[in-house]
Amino acid sequence: MAQLPAARHPVDIALGFVPKTTPADRLAGIPRDVHAGGRCIDHRLAPYALTETSCPLTPRELDVLRGVHHGQAIGDLAAQHHLAPGTVRNHLSGAITELAVRTRHEAARRAWEEGWI
């Protein structure tokens, strides 16, 4: 069995995107089509791929925004991520600036709406 090369990013090896509701008879043929050099992108998912905005946030900013989205306080986020509270505030400030919003809660809501967290 051949091993897949290590992916730098999920898109590096993802050649097929289908929803969970894909019928089993169609789903069974997709790996064969992809192995033969094809791609499979469901017509219902294609518009999302074309309109998806890239995420300007760092992984750490996304981590702390995820916590804010779940209602965690700065102190709790600091303890969870083994950071000083000031460092958590710095990550939140960076996210707020990057997303051009006023509060950490608005930043978390925007990141959630964009599908980044």
BALOBA-1460 file (C-alpha; in Angstrom, 3 decimals):
// residues 117
<rec num="1" residu="m" x="0.000" y="0.000" z="0.000"/>
<rec num="2" residu="a" x="1.430" y="3.394" z="-0.974"/>
<rec num="3" residu="q" x="1.799" y="6.097" z="1.651"/>
<rec num="4" residu="l" x="0.460" y="9.556" z="1.059"/>
<rec num="5" residu="p" x="3.004" y="12.384" z="1.260"/>
<rec num="6" residu="a" x="2.833" y="14.568" z="4.355"/>
<rec num="7" residu="a" x="0.410" y="17.407" z="3.732"/>
<rec num="8" residu="r" x="1.381" y="20.969" z="4.500"/>
<rec num="9" residu="h" x="-2.247" y="22.014" z="4.399"/>
<rec num="10" residu="p" x="-5.475" y="19.976" z="4.088"/>
<rec num="11" residu="v" x="-6.058" y="21.367" z="0.584"/>
<rec num="12" residu="d" x="-2.731" y="19.847" z="-0.526"/>
<rec num="13" residu="i" x="-4.310" y="16.391" z="-0.623"/>
<rec num="14" residu="a" x="-8.058" y="17.054" z="-0.649"/>
<rec num="15" residu="l" x="-9.334" y="16.350" z="-4.138"/>
<rec num="16" residu="g" x="-12.912" y="15.627" z="-3.216"/>
<rec num="17" residu="f" x="-15.529" y="17.416" z="-1.175"/>
<rec num="18" residu="v" x="-18.947" y="15.883" z="-0.690"/>
<rec num="19" residu="p" x="-21.641" y="16.354" z="1.951"/>
<rec num="20" residu="k" x="-22.500" y="13.665" z="4.477"/>
<rec num="21" residu="t" x="-25.789" y="13.153" z="2.660"/>
<rec num="22" residu="t" x="-24.079" y="11.769" z="-0.469"/>
<rec num="23" residu="p" x="-25.767" y="8.479" z="-1.439"/>
<rec num="24" residu="a" x="-23.672" y="5.376" z="-0.712"/>
<rec num="25" residu="d" x="-23.592" y="4.242" z="-4.350"/>
<rec num="26" residu="r" x="-22.092" y="7.595" z="-5.398"/>
<rec num="27" residu="l" x="-19.768" y="7.755" z="-2.393"/>
<rec num="28" residu="a" x="-18.323" y="4.342" z="-3.218"/>
<rec num="29" residu="g" x="-17.095" y="5.514" z="-6.614"/>
<rec num="30" residu="i" x="-15.462" y="8.763" z="-5.511"/>
<rec num="31" residu="p" x="-12.129" y="7.285" z="-4.298"/>
<rec num="32" residu="r" x="-11.814" y="5.420" z="-7.610"/>
<rec num="33" residu="d" x="-12.446" y="8.645" z="-9.572"/>
<rec num="34" residu="v" x="-9.954" y="10.607" z="-7.484"/>
<rec num="35" residu="h" x="-7.353" y="7.849" z="-7.745"/>
<rec num="36" residu="a" x="-7.724" y="8.001" z="-11.532"/>
<rec num="37" residu="g" x="-6.765" y="11.689" z="-11.407"/>
<rec num="38" residu="g" x="-10.192" y="13.259" z="-11.126"/>
<rec num="39" residu="r" x="-11.714" y="15.546" z="-8.561"/>
<rec num="40" residu="c" x="-15.072" y="15.425" z="-6.927"/>
<rec num="41" residu="i" x="-16.631" y="18.620" z="-5.643"/>
<rec num="42" residu="d" x="-20.325" y="18.411" z="-4.992"/>
<rec num="43" residu="h" x="-22.322" y="21.117" z="-6.776"/>
<rec num="44" residu="r" x="-23.929" y="22.100" z="-3.462"/>
<rec num="45" residu="l" x="-20.518" y="22.815" z="-1.909"/>
<rec num="46" residu="a" x="-18.887" y="24.626" z="-4.830"/>
<rec num="47" residu="p" x="-20.430" y="28.056" z="-4.036"/>
<rec num="48" residu="y" x="-18.927" y="27.909" z="-0.531"/>
<rec num="49" residu="a" x="-15.488" y="27.174" z="-1.949"/>
<rec num="50" residu="l" x="-15.737" y="30.141" z="-4.288"/>
<rec num="51" residu="t" x="-16.912" y="32.631" z="-1.654"/>
<rec num="52" residu="e" x="-14.872" y="31.423" z="1.319"/>
<rec num="53" residu="t" x="-12.609" y="34.123" z="2.736"/>
<rec num="54" residu="s" x="-9.192" y="33.167" z="3.959"/>
<rec num="55" residu="c" x="-8.566" y="33.504" z="7.663"/>
<rec num="56" residu="p" x="-6.191" y="36.353" z="8.557"/>
<rec num="57" residu="l" x="-5.794" y="35.189" z="12.169"/>
<rec num="58" residu="t" x="-2.999" y="33.193" z="13.750"/>
<rec num="59" residu="p" x="-3.687" y="29.776" z="15.275"/>
<rec num="60" residu="r" x="-3.229" y="31.224" z="18.784"/>
<rec num="61" residu="e" x="-5.678" y="34.069" z="18.052"/>
<rec num="62" residu="l" x="-8.186" y="31.474" z="16.887"/>
<rec num="63" residu="d" x="-7.616" y="29.447" z="20.070"/>
<rec num="64" residu="v" x="-8.394" y="32.374" z="22.355"/>
<rec num="65" residu="l" x="-11.352" y="33.501" z="20.233"/>
<rec num="66" residu="r" x="-12.752" y="29.983" z="20.433"/>
<rec num="67" residu="g" x="-12.601" y="30.279" z="24.217"/>
<rec num="68" residu="v" x="-14.259" y="33.703" z="24.155"/>
<rec num="69" residu="h" x="-16.991" y="32.265" z="21.958"/>
<rec num="70" residu="h" x="-17.591" y="29.614" z="24.626"/>
<rec num="71" residu="g" x="-17.746" y="32.260" z="27.366"/>
<rec num="72" residu="q" x="-14.348" y="31.738" z="28.953"/>
<rec num="73" residu="a" x="-12.753" y="34.581" z="30.914"/>
<rec num="74" residu="i" x="-9.250" y="35.838" z="30.141"/>
<rec num="75" residu="g" x="-7.832" y="34.220" z="33.278"/>
<rec num="76" residu="d" x="-9.301" y="30.862" z="32.334"/>
<rec num="77" residu="l" x="-7.965" y="31.156" z="28.784"/>
<rec num="78" residu="a" x="-4.522" y="32.020" z="30.142"/>
<rec num="79" residu="a" x="-4.487" y="28.971" z="32.385"/>
<rec num="80" residu="q" x="-5.812" y="26.675" z="29.665"/>
<rec num="81" residu="h" x="-3.189" y="27.771" z="27.127"/>
<rec num="82" residu="h" x="-0.346" y="28.188" z="29.648"/>
<rec num="83" residu="l" x="-0.046" y="31.903" z="28.906"/>
<rec num="84" residu="a" x="0.041" y="35.053" z="30.968"/>
<rec num="85" residu="p" x="-3.255" y="36.987" z="31.004"/>
<rec num="86" residu="g" x="-1.481" y="39.885" z="29.264"/>
<rec num="87" residu="t" x="-0.432" y="37.582" z="26.441"/>
<rec num="88" residu="v" x="-4.032" y="36.446" z="25.992"/>
<rec num="89" residu="r" x="-5.070" y="40.117" z="25.848"/>
<rec num="90" residu="n" x="-2.385" y="40.736" z="23.221"/>
<rec num="91" residu="h" x="-3.727" y="37.875" z="21.071"/>
<rec num="92" residu="l" x="-7.258" y="39.204" z="21.450"/>
<rec num="93" residu="s" x="-6.113" y="42.719" z="20.593"/>
<rec num="94" residu="g" x="-4.435" y="41.431" z="17.450"/>
<rec num="95" residu="a" x="-7.602" y="39.622" z="16.404"/>
<rec num="96" residu="i" x="-9.749" y="42.680" z="17.126"/>
<rec num="97" residu="t" x="-7.457" y="44.859" z="15.024"/>
<rec num="98" residu="e" x="-7.232" y="42.356" z="12.168"/>
<rec num="99" residu="l" x="-11.005" y="41.911" z="12.007"/>
<rec num="100" residu="a" x="-11.740" y="45.643" z="12.457"/>
<rec num="101" residu="v" x="-14.219" y="45.098" z="15.281"/>
<rec num="102" residu="r" x="-14.540" y="46.793" z="18.681"/>
<rec num="103" residu="t" x="-14.642" y="43.976" z="21.221"/>
<rec num="104" residu="r" x="-13.340" y="40.459" z="21.737"/>
<rec num="105" residu="h" x="-16.916" y="39.217" z="21.660"/>
<rec num="106" residu="e" x="-17.482" y="40.781" z="18.237"/>
<rec num="107" residu="a" x="-14.212" y="39.216" z="17.050"/>
<rec num="108" residu="a" x="-15.295" y="35.790" z="18.316"/>
<rec num="109" residu="r" x="-18.711" y="36.148" z="16.686"/>
<rec num="110" residu="r" x="-17.120" y="37.168" z="13.353"/>
<rec num="111" residu="a" x="-14.654" y="34.255" z="13.488"/>
<rec num="112" residu="w" x="-17.529" y="31.868" z="14.228"/>
<rec num="113" residu="e" x="-19.690" y="33.289" z="11.433"/>
<rec num="114" residu="e" x="-16.805" y="32.916" z="8.964"/>
<rec num="115" residu="g" x="-16.353" y="29.294" z="10.056"/>
<rec num="116" residu="w" x="-12.813" y="29.833" z="11.392"/>
<rec num="117" residu="i" x="-13.624" y="28.576" z="14.886"/>
